[in-house]
Amino acid sequence: MLARSIAEAGRQPTRSVIRASRSIDPGIAQVWSIPFFAGSLAEIGLMGDGKADLDLAIADAEGRALCLDSGPSDRALCSLRPVENQTYTITVTNRSETAASYSLLIN
């Protein structure tokens, strides 16, 4: 049983954090395509530099909206637990008239 558990452990997704930083011009939307594993908690965080109103939207492979943060701040957190392995679309939109930079944190 122990040998089987060790063998299966190598097939399980590992948890790590990916951080990507970008600048974004006023009125622009930047799109990311990120795969997530079924059954594993997926957390997506947005941290802006405080200069602009940034929105975060997440959709599944079929375009269904799963999370939308459109408040007046530049920070957001969305969590979801996918029911199947698939690639999700993450969109960061700058709703301000000022350029800004942000970091996207994804586990």
VEXPA-808224 format. One record per atom (N, C-alpha, C): residue number from 1; atom name; x, y, z. Coordinates in nm, 4 decimals, m for minus. Layout:
N
n; atom; xx; yy; zz
NUM; CA; X; Y; Z;
...
***
This chain:
107
n; atom; xx; yy; zz
1; N; 0.0822; m0.1189; 0.0000;
1; CA; 0.0000; 0.0000; 0.0000;
1; C; 0.0874; 0.1263; 0.0000;
2; N; 0.1950; 0.1258; 0.0776;
2; CA; 0.2834; 0.2414; 0.0817;
2; C; 0.3472; 0.2667; m0.0545;
3; N; 0.3891; 0.1602; m0.1213;
3; CA; 0.4500; 0.1754; m0.2534;
3; C; 0.3503; 0.2355; m0.3517;
4; N; 0.2255; 0.1922; m0.3429;
4; CA; 0.1225; 0.2473; m0.4326;
4; C; 0.1001; 0.3957; m0.4047;
5; N; 0.0951; 0.4333; m0.2764;
5; CA; 0.0760; 0.5739; m0.2401;
5; C; 0.1896; 0.6600; m0.2908;
6; N; 0.3123; 0.6111; m0.2784;
6; CA; 0.4280; 0.6861; m0.3261;
6; C; 0.4220; 0.7012; m0.4781;
7; N; 0.3836; 0.5948; m0.5472;
7; CA; 0.3743; 0.5996; m0.6936;
7; C; 0.2668; 0.6978; m0.7383;
8; N; 0.1530; 0.6997; m0.6684;
8; CA; 0.0438; 0.7902; m0.7056;
8; C; 0.0743; 0.9342; m0.6689;
9; N; 0.1554; 0.9546; m0.5658;
9; CA; 0.1879; 1.0909; m0.5233;
9; C; 0.2569; 1.1677; m0.6357;
10; N; 0.3331; 1.0988; m0.7174;
10; CA; 0.4010; 1.1655; m0.8279;
10; C; 0.3067; 1.2138; m0.9352;
11; N; 0.1841; 1.1635; m0.9373;
11; CA; 0.0868; 1.2040; m1.0398;
11; C; m0.0060; 1.3141; m0.9936;
12; N; 0.0017; 1.3525; m0.8675;
12; CA; m0.0849; 1.4558; m0.8141;
12; C; m0.0282; 1.5935; m0.8477;
13; N; m0.1126; 1.6910; m0.8764;
13; CA; m0.0618; 1.8257; m0.9034;
13; C; 0.0036; 1.8824; m0.7777;
14; N; 0.1116; 1.9547; m0.7933;
14; CA; 0.1770; 2.0179; m0.6804;
14; C; 0.1298; 2.1623; m0.6704;
15; N; 0.1355; 2.2146; m0.5493;
15; CA; 0.0933; 2.3530; m0.5280;
15; C; 0.2148; 2.4434; m0.5338;
16; N; 0.2039; 2.5461; m0.6103;
16; CA; 0.3070; 2.6478; m0.6168;
16; C; 0.2386; 2.7793; m0.6517;
17; N; 0.3108; 2.8871; m0.6384;
17; CA; 0.2551; 3.0186; m0.6708;
17; C; 0.3327; 3.0758; m0.7886;
18; N; 0.2585; 3.1206; m0.8862;
18; CA; 0.3168; 3.1874; m1.0025;
18; C; 0.2863; 3.3360; m0.9887;
19; N; 0.3876; 3.4165; m1.0058;
19; CA; 0.3676; 3.5621; m1.0014;
19; C; 0.4154; 3.6206; m1.1332;
20; N; 0.3284; 3.6972; m1.1936;
20; CA; 0.3634; 3.7662; m1.3175;
20; C; 0.3304; 3.9138; m1.2991;
21; N; 0.4220; 4.0000; m1.3376;
21; CA; 0.4006; 4.1446; m1.3259;
21; C; 0.4014; 4.2069; m1.4647;
22; N; 0.3084; 4.2978; m1.4842;
22; CA; 0.2954; 4.3653; m1.6136;
22; C; 0.2527; 4.5096; m1.5926;
23; N; 0.2746; 4.5907; m1.6943;
23; CA; 0.2163; 4.7248; m1.6977;
23; C; 0.0949; 4.7163; m1.7893;
24; N; 0.0009; 4.8082; m1.7683;
24; CA; m0.1219; 4.8072; m1.8473;
24; C; m0.1644; 4.9511; m1.8747;
25; N; m0.1909; 4.9798; m1.9997;
25; CA; m0.2324; 5.1141; m2.0409;
25; C; m0.3805; 5.1370; m2.0102;
26; N; m0.4228; 5.2634; m2.0080;
26; CA; m0.5638; 5.2951; m1.9815;
26; C; m0.6565; 5.2308; m2.0846;
27; N; m0.7692; 5.1781; m2.0376;
27; CA; m0.8708; 5.1224; m2.1260;
27; C; m0.8355; 4.9895; m2.1907;
28; N; m0.7251; 4.9292; m2.1506;
28; CA; m0.6786; 4.8046; m2.2125;
28; C; m0.7166; 4.6838; m2.1267;
29; N; m0.7453; 4.5724; m2.1934;
29; CA; m0.7677; 4.4447; m2.1254;
29; C; m0.6563; 4.3493; m2.1664;
30; N; m0.5955; 4.2845; m2.0690;
30; CA; m0.4927; 4.1834; m2.0953;
30; C; m0.5491; 4.0469; m2.0579;
31; N; m0.5279; 3.9497; m2.1466;
31; CA; m0.5877; 3.8171; m2.1294;
31; C; m0.4783; 3.7137; m2.1059;
32; N; m0.5013; 3.6282; m2.0084;
32; CA; m0.4123; 3.5190; m1.9727;
32; C; m0.4893; 3.3879; m1.9887;
33; N; m0.4246; 3.2837; m2.0356;
33; CA; m0.4842; 3.1496; m2.0425;
33; C; m0.4032; 3.0586; m1.9508;
34; N; m0.4685; 3.0108; m1.8444;
34; CA; m0.3990; 2.9342; m1.7410;
34; C; m0.4730; 2.8024; m1.7167;
35; N; m0.4020; 2.6882; m1.7211;
35; CA; m0.4659; 2.5601; m1.6917;
35; C; m0.4747; 2.5366; m1.5404;
36; N; m0.5859; 2.4777; m1.4977;
36; CA; m0.6042; 2.4378; m1.3581;
36; C; m0.6487; 2.2921; m1.3539;
37; N; m0.6148; 2.2236; m1.2440;
37; CA; m0.6474; 2.0827; m1.2266;
37; C; m0.7814; 2.0645; m1.1568;
38; N; m0.8540; 1.9620; m1.1964;
38; CA; m0.9823; 1.9276; m1.1352;
38; C; m0.9631; 1.8973; m0.9869;
39; N; m1.0546; 1.9477; m0.9053;
39; CA; m1.0547; 1.9180; m0.7631;
39; C; m0.9569; 1.9969; m0.6797;
40; N; m0.8654; 2.0696; m0.7415;
40; CA; m0.7669; 2.1489; m0.6671;
40; C; m0.8132; 2.2934; m0.6585;
41; N; m0.8008; 2.3507; m0.5402;
41; CA; m0.8394; 2.4903; m0.5222;
41; C; m0.7512; 2.5801; m0.6069;
42; N; m0.8114; 2.6647; m0.6858;
42; CA; m0.7398; 2.7624; m0.7684;
42; C; m0.7684; 2.9007; m0.7102;
43; N; m0.6633; 2.9737; m0.6811;
43; CA; m0.6770; 3.1093; m0.6294;
43; C; m0.6007; 3.2034; m0.7205;
44; N; m0.6673; 3.3118; m0.7576;
44; CA; m0.6092; 3.4107; m0.8470;
44; C; m0.6192; 3.5462; m0.7776;
45; N; m0.5046; 3.6076; m0.7533;
45; CA; m0.5014; 3.7366; m0.6863;
45; C; m0.4473; 3.8442; m0.7786;
46; N; m0.5039; 3.9623; m0.7698;
46; CA; m0.4606; 4.0779; m0.8471;
46; C; m0.4176; 4.1862; m0.7493;
47; N; m0.2957; 4.2366; m0.7675;
47; CA; m0.2454; 4.3457; m0.6834;
47; C; m0.1907; 4.4550; m0.7729;
48; N; m0.2604; 4.5676; m0.7762;
48; CA; m0.2163; 4.6805; m0.8559;
48; C; m0.1242; 4.7720; m0.7780;
49; N; m0.0702; 4.8721; m0.8450;
49; CA; 0.0221; 4.9664; m0.7818;
49; C; m0.0497; 5.0859; m0.7192;
50; N; m0.1827; 5.0864; m0.7201;
50; CA; m0.2597; 5.1938; m0.6581;
50; C; m0.2901; 5.3110; m0.7491;
51; N; m0.2511; 5.3036; m0.8752;
51; CA; m0.2689; 5.4157; m0.9675;
51; C; m0.3952; 5.4079; m1.0526;
52; N; m0.4618; 5.2920; m1.0559;
52; CA; m0.5738; 5.2754; m1.1483;
52; C; m0.6782; 5.1795; m1.0929;
53; N; m0.7946; 5.1831; m1.1517;
53; CA; m0.9034; 5.0902; m1.1213;
53; C; m0.8852; 4.9680; m1.2111;
54; N; m0.8452; 4.8561; m1.1529;
54; CA; m0.8238; 4.7337; m1.2293;
54; C; m0.9324; 4.6324; m1.1970;
55; N; m0.9855; 4.5690; m1.2994;
55; CA; m1.0883; 4.4666; m1.2827;
55; C; m1.0309; 4.3295; m1.3162;
56; N; m1.0830; 4.2270; m1.2490;
56; CA; m1.0406; 4.0890; m1.2702;
56; C; m1.1617; 4.0057; m1.3079;
57; N; m1.1510; 3.9304; m1.4172;
57; CA; m1.2594; 3.8414; m1.4605;
57; C; m1.2001; 3.7051; m1.4939;
58; N; m1.2728; 3.5995; m1.4569;
58; CA; m1.2287; 3.4630; m1.4867;
58; C; m1.3433; 3.3891; m1.5528;
59; N; m1.3103; 3.3194; m1.6633;
59; CA; m1.4106; 3.2417; m1.7375;
59; C; m1.3543; 3.1023; m1.7641;
60; N; m1.4443; 3.0049; m1.7750;
60; CA; m1.3995; 2.8689; m1.8062;
60; C; m1.3763; 2.8542; m1.9564;
61; N; m1.3431; 2.7327; m1.9989;
61; CA; m1.3091; 2.7079; m2.1396;
61; C; m1.4258; 2.7350; m2.2342;
62; N; m1.5469; 2.7335; m2.1811;
62; CA; m1.6654; 2.7600; m2.2646;
62; C; m1.7118; 2.9048; m2.2557;
63; N; m1.6337; 2.9887; m2.1887;
63; CA; m1.6659; 3.1304; m2.1810;
63; C; m1.7614; 3.1692; m2.0698;
64; N; m1.7981; 3.0748; m1.9825;
64; CA; m1.8884; 3.1073; m1.8709;
64; C; m1.8125; 3.1842; m1.7639;
65; N; m1.8682; 3.2969; m1.7217;
65; CA; m1.8061; 3.3782; m1.6171;
65; C; m1.8138; 3.3050; m1.4831;
66; N; m1.6996; 3.2924; m1.4165;
66; CA; m1.6940; 3.2255; m1.2872;
66; C; m1.6641; 3.3227; m1.1746;
67; N; m1.5990; 3.4323; m1.2079;
67; CA; m1.5640; 3.5315; m1.1076;
67; C; m1.5493; 3.6660; m1.1777;
68; N; m1.6024; 3.7692; m1.1159;
68; CA; m1.5885; 3.9039; m1.1707;
68; C; m1.5740; 4.0007; m1.0548;
69; N; m1.4642; 4.0698; m1.0504;
69; CA; m1.4427; 4.1748; m0.9521;
69; C; m1.4307; 4.3047; m1.0292;
70; N; m1.5338; 4.3869; m1.0206;
70; CA; m1.5344; 4.5120; m1.0957;
70; C; m1.5465; 4.6325; m1.0028;
71; N; m1.5058; 4.6151; m0.8785;
71; CA; m1.5092; 4.7253; m0.7826;
71; C; m1.4083; 4.8336; m0.8193;
72; N; m1.4096; 4.9450; m0.7462;
72; CA; m1.3253; 5.0597; m0.7821;
72; C; m1.1792; 5.0483; m0.7388;
73; N; m1.1365; 4.9346; m0.6889;
73; CA; m0.9978; 4.9217; m0.6421;
73; C; m0.9094; 4.8528; m0.7455;
74; N; m0.7848; 4.8325; m0.7090;
74; CA; m0.6907; 4.7632; m0.7976;
74; C; m0.6446; 4.6310; m0.7369;
75; N; m0.7260; 4.5758; m0.6465;
75; CA; m0.6941; 4.4479; m0.5828;
75; C; m0.8173; 4.3578; m0.5870;
76; N; m0.7914; 4.2295; m0.6101;
76; CA; m0.9029; 4.1341; m0.6172;
76; C; m0.8502; 3.9950; m0.5859;
77; N; m0.9407; 3.9091; m0.5399;
77; CA; m0.9080; 3.7692; m0.5153;
77; C; m1.0259; 3.6843; m0.5589;
78; N; m0.9994; 3.5854; m0.6425;
78; CA; m1.1020; 3.4916; m0.6853;
78; C; m1.0542; 3.3507; m0.6536;
79; N; m1.1446; 3.2691; m0.6022;
79; CA; m1.1139; 3.1295; m0.5728;
79; C; m1.2173; 3.0411; m0.6404;
80; N; m1.1718; 2.9283; m0.6925;
80; CA; m1.2628; 2.8326; m0.7535;
80; C; m1.2021; 2.6933; m0.7430;
81; N; m1.2857; 2.5928; m0.7542;
81; CA; m1.2414; 2.4540; m0.7534;
81; C; m1.2926; 2.3885; m0.8815;
82; N; m1.2084; 2.3782; m0.9833;
82; CA; m1.2516; 2.3223; m1.1121;
82; C; m1.3036; 2.1792; m1.0978;
83; N; m1.4058; 2.1455; m1.1748;
83; CA; m1.4590; 2.0094; m1.1743;
83; C; m1.3910; 1.9222; m1.2790;
84; N; m1.3169; 1.9852; m1.3689;
84; CA; m1.2393; 1.9098; m1.4669;
84; C; m1.1141; 1.9887; m1.5033;
85; N; m1.0128; 1.9171; m1.5510;
85; CA; m0.8915; 1.9842; m1.5989;
85; C; m0.9280; 2.0672; m1.7210;
86; N; m0.8954; 2.1937; m1.7172;
86; CA; m0.9182; 2.2782; m1.8338;
86; C; m0.8427; 2.4093; m1.8199;
87; N; m0.8354; 2.4813; m1.9286;
87; CA; m0.7686; 2.6107; m1.9306;
87; C; m0.8733; 2.7197; m1.9086;
88; N; m0.8428; 2.8082; m1.8170;
88; CA; m0.9323; 2.9180; m1.7832;
88; C; m0.8763; 3.0482; m1.8388;
89; N; m0.9648; 3.1413; m1.8690;
89; CA; m0.9254; 3.2723; m1.9198;
89; C; m0.9334; 3.3723; m1.8056;
90; N; m0.8225; 3.4404; m1.7829;
90; CA; m0.8147; 3.5437; m1.6799;
90; C; m0.7935; 3.6763; m1.7520;
91; N; m0.8811; 3.7722; m1.7235;
91; CA; m0.8724; 3.9020; m1.7903;
91; C; m0.8542; 4.0121; m1.6860;
92; N; m0.7529; 4.0931; m1.7070;
92; CA; m0.7278; 4.2110; m1.6238;
92; C; m0.7554; 4.3324; m1.7116;
93; N; m0.8441; 4.4207; m1.6639;
93; CA; m0.8834; 4.5383; m1.7411;
93; C; m0.8537; 4.6647; m1.6620;
94; N; m0.7929; 4.7620; m1.7279;
94; CA; m0.7664; 4.8919; m1.6671;
94; C; m0.8818; 4.9854; m1.7031;
95; N; m0.9648; 5.0179; m1.6058;
95; CA; m1.0825; 5.1034; m1.6274;
95; C; m1.0513; 5.2520; m1.6073;
96; N; m0.9273; 5.2848; m1.5808;
96; CA; m0.8898; 5.4234; m1.5524;
96; C; m0.8323; 5.4920; m1.6752;
97; N; m0.8029; 5.6209; m1.6576;
97; CA; m0.7375; 5.6983; m1.7628;
97; C; m0.5877; 5.7099; m1.7359;
98; N; m0.5372; 5.6270; m1.6462;
98; CA; m0.3974; 5.6293; m1.6070;
98; C; m0.3352; 5.4917; m1.6271;
99; N; m0.2141; 5.4882; m1.6793;
99; CA; m0.1424; 5.3604; m1.6909;
99; C; m0.1053; 5.3117; m1.5512;
100; N; m0.0898; 5.1829; m1.5381;
100; CA; m0.0577; 5.1238; m1.4082;
100; C; 0.0237; 4.9974; m1.4291;
101; N; 0.0671; 4.9404; m1.3196;
101; CA; 0.1299; 4.8094; m1.3242;
101; C; 0.0593; 4.7222; m1.2200;
102; N; 0.0713; 4.5905; m1.2397;
102; CA; 0.0051; 4.4974; m1.1485;
102; C; 0.0822; 4.3670; m1.1436;
103; N; 0.0529; 4.2907; m1.0407;
103; CA; 0.1023; 4.1535; m1.0301;
103; C; m0.0175; 4.0618; m1.0223;
104; N; m0.0079; 3.9529; m1.0935;
104; CA; m0.1092; 3.8487; m1.0908;
104; C; m0.0468; 3.7302; m1.0177;
105; N; m0.1120; 3.6849; m0.9121;
105; CA; m0.0630; 3.5725; m0.8317;
105; C; m0.1582; 3.4542; m0.8519;
106; N; m0.1037; 3.3420; m0.8918;
106; CA; m0.1851; 3.2258; m0.9249;
106; C; m0.1230; 3.1021; m0.8602;
107; N; m0.2070; 3.0208; m0.7950;
107; CA; m0.1508; 2.8965; m0.7399;
107; C; m0.1741; 2.7811; m0.8326;
***
